[in-house]
Amino acid sequence: MNDNVPNTVIENISNFIEEKLGLYFSKERFKDLIRGVSCAAKQKDIVLEKYIDLILENKMSEEDIKILASCLTIGETYFFRDKSLFEIMKQKILPDIINSRKHLNKSLKIWSAGCSSGEEAYSIAILVKELIPEYENWNINIIATDINYKSLDKAKEGIYGEWSFRGVDLNLKNKYFDKIENTQYKLKDNVMKLVKFHRLNLADSNYIADGKIINNVDIIFCRNVLMYFSKPQINQIINRFYNIIINGGWLVVAPTESMFVNNTAFKPVNINNMFLFNKNIGQDNPVKNQDNYSRLRGFSIEKEIKTNLVHKSVYNKDKLLSPSESFMSNFFIIEEKSSNELPRKETVITEDFELLCRSSANEGNFEEALKWCEKAISSDKINPYYYYLLASIQQEQGNIDEAIISLKKSIYLDSDFIMAYFNLGNLKLKQGKYKEAYKNFENAVMLLNKLSEEDIVPYSEEMTVGMLKQIISNIELQGEFI
């Protein structure tokens, strides 16, 4: 992608971004940097060369900087993302903290660092409300920070579409959200007031919110954020986190970021095959770890090798990846080239369109998302995922008939597309066409039965086979098809 942009120019761009935003792009990530810059140039509706000139001549407006930050730090997020993690929080981590505090100061402080458009922070707030019925008698402090202005603006509104509820329990959705339009939901005020949003750059030497230094935090969620920084910056950030977290508190990072926390003062703890990091000074870990450190090193190294050595495409028939996996994997690609090896040809135009589409959709700009999705389809007409993505956008806009057509195209291109059958069944259910809905659910279950219960359903946003089968079963139990 950056073949036409000299490395010296990219280095100057990288220096500018590191100075303005604190984000670091190594040479291995130059193509990701130019992809983000290209995204910003397209949003400004100027050619890439002219946009680069604005950067190099330091003629970027404040609005330009905001747009550039949004393109370089696109967060793939939705409510209760990574259900295994939230189940651990629900069953173990939060109950331990709550039980230790309910007869003392009744306080709880959690920080979502890199909160994107707010779904993670609000998921935490909902979970806290579920676990503490008398939460109003507690001092609940949930801090949510991000560098992306657009994401924070959306988070503060507390208004979300179906895009943000992938795989969310309908009971929670109905309990904590009010439907304000056909496809829009407003988070209830009693949840919103538990979360305070602030713009904050983790590269800064001090972490300040509302004029106060952030400290005495019980849990810090910092997932898919550390990868944006240089190794020295990451070490500094982790050290700051360690000083901020109370003794006995927790740091939560993404699995691919676990290696960054190795050899630090945090102690890795394996809970249900997921590693969290505990600050525990002079005490045994609260969860018996059975040589967790050596197990973690094996886990993180093995996962990193797999991620580094496999260049993942957006749509791979043998192993479907979620959009976030296909995008985030680009940050971990290591290319071994001999002196005689020709550079690999990169096909990035379609990936750019998808990136712009998801960026616009995450910001709630579905007209813009629709435009970029249609461009992606024009570039790759036989990719079933793009039609599935198009259907999601059309559904957000209330265009159910068009969404149904798009899902049928996905299924035509891939007759094993489980989530396309499932979503098509849901749309037919909304139309009252119960027999057609049942047929699509039946097709989804037939495909699910070929997989293990613990497998992640492709493009389901981390939903297991067993969970999706249970959801479909619950729909049938409601007597919708009788």
N, C-alpha and C positions, 0 to 999 in steps of 0.2 A: 504493500500500500504506500510505503514511504519511498519507493524507488525514485520518484521525481523530486523529492525534497532532500537536499544534501544533509548529511549527518551534522555538519556544523550548525546548520540552521535549526535542526531539531534540538540540538543541545542548547541553543539560545532560547528556544521556546520552553524547553524543560526548566532552564534556570529561571525564566520569567514566572512560570507557574509555581515553582518551588518558593520563590520570593513572595508572590502575591497570595498564594493559597496554602503553602506548606506541603503541597503534594509532590511526591518524588517519582520520577520516571527514569528507571535505569535504561541502558542501551537495549537490553532484552525486551523492554516494553515500549520502545519507540513507536512501533506500529499501533499500539493501543493509544498512545498519546496523540498521534496524528489522526487516528479514528475519532477521538473525542473532539479534537480541534475541527475536523471536517464536519462533525455533527453540529458544532456551534456555528460554523460558517454557513451551513445550510439553513439553520434557523434564522440567521441574520440575512439570508438570501443574497450572499455574495460568494464569489469563487474563493477557493481555498487559498490561492496565492495572495489575493488581496487581503484576506483575513490575517494571514501570517504577517503581512506587512504592518497591519495595525498592531500586532503583538510586538514585533521587533522595533517599531517606532514608538512604542509605549503610548499608543493613542486609544487604548481601550477605555470605554466609559464604564461607570459602575454597573450599569445594566449588562454590558458586554461581559464583565467579570462574573456576574451572577449566572449568566447563560453558560459561560464556559465551565464554571464549577459544576453546574447541573449536568453537563455532558460528560465531564470527567469522573463524576461520582454517582453515576446512576445506580440507585438501590433497587434491588428486586425484592419486594417485601409484600407481605399480606398478613392478615390476622392469624396468630398462633402458628407462624411458620416454624417448622421443625417440631412436630407434635411430640416426639420422644423427649425433647428438651423440656417442653412445658409440662409434660407428665412427671418428669423428675422434679421440677419445681413444685408441682402440685402435691406430689406424694411424699417428698423427702425434704428438700431444701427449705422451702418457705414454712412448712409446719414446724420444723425444728426451731427456726428463728422466732416464729410467732409464739410457740409454747414457752420459749425462754424469756419472752418479753411481756407476756400478758399479765403477769403479776408484778412487773417492774415499771418501766417507763412507757410501755405501750407505744413504741416508736419503730418505724421501718423506713429505710432510705435505700432506694434503688436507682441506678443511673443507666439509662440506655444511651450509650455513646455511639453516635452514628445512627440516629433514629430514623433517618430518611423521612417518609411522609407520615410517620407516627404509629403505624400499625403495631410494631413491637411494643412500644411504650404503653399503648392503650390495652394491648393484650395482657401485659403485666398488671395494669390497673384492674382489669376485669377479674383476673385470677386472684388478686389480693382481696377484692370485694367478695368473691366466692368463698374464700378461706376465712375471712374475718367479718362475720355478720354485723358486729358492732363497730365497724371500721370508723364510724364518725367519732368514736371515743378515743381513737388512736391518732398519733401524729404520723400520717402517711406522706412521704415525700418521694415522688417519682420524678426524677430529672431526665429530660430528653434533649439531646444536643445533636447538632449536625452543622456542616459547613455550607450545605445547599439551601439557599434562600427559598427557592421554589418549593422544595420539599417541606420546609418548615411552615411556609404559608398554608400549604394544604393541610398539614398536621393540625394547625391551630384552628382550622375551620371545623374539623371533626366530621366531615361529610365524605362518604365513600360509596363507590358503586360495587356492583357484583365482582368486579375485578379484584377487590381486596378481600373477598370472602371465600376464596378457593378452599373447599374442604372444611369450612367452619361449621360447627354444630349449629343447626338451625335454631335450637332452643336458646343458645347464647345470643345468636343474632337477633332473635325476636325480643329477648329480655333486655338487651342493652342498646338497641338501636331503634329509632323511630323512622318509619318510611316517609320520606317527604316528597318523592316523585316516583315514577314507575321503576326507575333503576337506581335511585339515590337513597342513602340511609344516613341519618344524623345520629351521632353518638350521644347518648343521654348525658345531661349536664353533670350528674353525680359521678360519672366516670371521668369526664373531661377535667373536672376541677382537681382531680388527683395528680394530674400530669402538668408540669411546667416546661415549656419549650424555650430553648435558648440557642442562639448561633454560637458555636464554639469550634475552634480548630485544635485538634489534639496535638498539633505540632507546636502550639504555644507553650511557653514555659510554666504558665500558671493557668489553672482551670477555674474560671470565675463565672458564676451565674447570679444574676440579681445583685451584683456588687459584692458577693461573698465567695470566698474560696470554697470549692467543693471538697468536703472531707467527711469522715466518719460514715462511709457508705457500706451497706451490708452486701450488696451484689452489684457488680458492674457487668452489663451486657455490652460486649464490643465485638460484634460478629461481622466478618467480611469488611473490616475497616483497616486493620493493621497493614494489609497488603498495599495500601496506597502510600506507605511511607518507606524511607530508607531504613536499612538495618540499624544504624546508630539512632535514628529517630524512634524506631520501634522499641529499642532497649530503654530509651528515655521515657517513652510512654508507659511501658510496663512498670518501670520503677516508680513513676508517679502514681499509677494505679495502686501499686503495693502500699505506698504511703497513705493513700486516700482510703483504702479499704480497712475496716476495723479488723481486729484480731478475730479469726474464725469466719471471716467473710469470704466471698467467692468472686472469681473472675471467670466469665463465660466468653469463649472465643469460638470461631468457626473451626471445624475439624482440620481444615487445611492450614489453619493458623496456629495449631497447637505447637508446632516446632519452634515458633517464636518465643514461647513461654518456657521451653525446656531450659535447664541450667539457670533458672532464676530462683528467687526466694519462694515463689509459689510452689505448693506441693500438688502434683497431679493426682486426682482421685477418680477412679473408674466406678461409675454408677450406671448399671444397666448397659454396659458397653459404650458409654459415652464419657469422655474425659472432661471434667471441670477442674478448676484450679483454686486451691484453698490457701488462705493465709492463716497459718497456725503457728504461733510463736511459743516454743517451749511446751507444746502439748502434742499428744497423738492426734492424727487426723480423725475427724468426726466419723468418717466412713472408712472401715478397714480396707486398705488398698492393696495388700498382697503384692508388694514390690511393684507398685504402679509406675514408678519412674522408668524402669527397664521396659515394662510393657508399653508404656506410652511412646518411648523412643522407637520401638519396633513398629507400633501402629502408625505414627506420624511419618516415619521414613518410608514405610511401605506405601502409604497413601500418596505421599509426595512423588515417589518414583512413578507410580501409576499415572498421576496427573501430569507429570512433566513429560513423560515419554510418549503419550498418546495425544495426537492432535485431533480434537473432537470436532466433528461437523455439527451443524445445527440440527440436521435430521439424519439419523443413522438407523436404518431399518433393523439392524441386529441389536442395537442398544440405544433406545431412545433416550435423549437427554432433555432435561428441562431447559427453558431459555436461559435461566440464570446460570446453569452449569455450563452451557455452551459459551456464554459470554465470559463468565468468571474464569474459565479454564485458560483463556488467553493470557491471563496474568502469570501463569505458571509454566508456560511452554519453554523448554530448553531445547535448542536445536544444536545437535552435534554435526558439524560440517568439516569434511576434509578439505584440503586446499584445492582439490580437483572437483569438488562437488558443486553443482550449479545451485543457485538459490532457488528455494521452492517458490512456485508461482502462487501468489495469494489471491483468492477470489473474495473480495471484501465488499463489493458494491452492495450485494444483497444483504450481507451482515450489517452494513451501515443502515440500510432501510429498516431492518428489523430493530436495531438499536434505537433509532429515532422513533419508531412506532411505539416501542415499550416505554421509552422515556416520556413521550407525550401522554400515553395511557396512564402511566403512574402519576402524572401531574393532573389527570382529569380532563386533559384536552383531547377528547375523542375524535373531533373533526380532524385535527392534525394527525392523530394516530391512524385514522382511516386512510388518509392520504399516503402516509409512508407505508402502510401495510399493502395497499394496492400497488405501490411501486415495487415492493418486495415480490409480490406475486408476478408482476410483469417481468421481473428478472429471473424468476424461477417458478414457472407455471405448474410444475409437477411436484412441488413440495407440499405435502398434505398439512404440515404444521401451519403454514402461512394462512391457509383457509380456516383452520381451527382458530388461529389468532384473529382473523377477520370476523369470524362468528362471535367471538367474545366481545369485540368492539361493537358490532352491530347490535348485540343483545344489550350492551350498556346504553345504546342510543334508543332502545325500545323497538328496534326493527326486527321483530321476532321472525317474520316470514323470510327475510333476507338471511338471518342467522341460520335458519333451518337449511336453506339452500347451500350455504357455505359449509355447514357440517356434513351435508350429503356429499359434497365434493371431496372433503377430507376422507370420508369413508370410501368413496370411489377410488381414490388414489392409494388408500391403505385400508384394506378390509379388516385389519386387526387393530384399528385405532380405538382402544377401549374408551378413552375419555370423550371421543367424538360421539360414540353410541350413547354414553351416559348423559351428556349434555343435550343431545337430540331428544332423548327420552324425557328429560326435564322440560324442554320447550314444548313437546307434544302434550305433556301433562298440563302445562299452563293453558294450552288451547282446548283442553277438555277432550283430546283425542286419545282416550285411555288405551285402546287396543294397539295403536301405533307406539304409544309410550312404552307399553309392556313389551312389545317386540324388541325395541331398542335396548331396554334394560336386560331382557333375556339374552340378547347378543353379547352385551357387556359381561354378564355373569358367565356365559359360556367361555369367553376368552379368559376371564379371571380364573376360572377353574383349572386352566392349564398352568397357572403360576403358583408359587408357594405363598402361603398366607402372609409371610413377612416381607415379600418382595414389594418394592415401590412401584406403583402403577405409573407407567410413562406419562409425562405431562400432567400429572395429578397434583403437582406441588407437594411431593413427599408424603402422599397418602398411601398406606399399605393396601395390599390386596384384600386382607381381612376387613379393614375399615370400610373400604368401598362396598364390599359385599354386604356388610351390615347395614350401611346406608340404604342400599337398594332393597334389602330385606325389610327395613323399616317402612319404606314407601309402600311396599306391597301389603304390609300388615295393617296399614291405615285404610285398606279397603278401597283404594282409589280405582281399582280395575273391576270392581264388582258391578 
